[in-house]
Amino acid sequence: MAIVEELVRVGAQIVLQNMTAPARVSFEKKVGGVAVCGFLGVLGALAAVGCGVAALWLAVTPQLGAAYAALICAAVLIAFCAMMALIAYQLTRKSPPPPVAPVHPVIQMLEGYDIHRMFEKHAVELILGALVGGLLLGLKKRDGH
């Protein structure tokens, strides 16, 4: 946690150093308001979960007894915690790596060959092929095709 707190402190210093005084005061008020609202929202959500569990306990106790009502409420809380853990995992997991570009069929054919040696042995043919290809493409562009 100390590392996160240090990063937040440094980030806040950088942001606040680049602001003018009136903008800084406005920004600090907004951040403070957002923090208070977020805390109250989380507190309200926890209270709602607690009230729901209490209501479940009261509803189940006459049919099953106090012991089974406690077990059912515990199971509901465990399921709730598991859902929160899954949501937290989804939010913090890394995105999948980008898909690998498909390999050109010619490259697949040449995988077993020593390409460097092939280029050395057939340098003249490669230069002539590049020359002919360049001439054909140049003629094609000049004619407007």
Helices and strands as residue ranges (DSSP letters): H 2-17, H 21-64, H 66-92, H 105-109, H 115-121, H 123-143
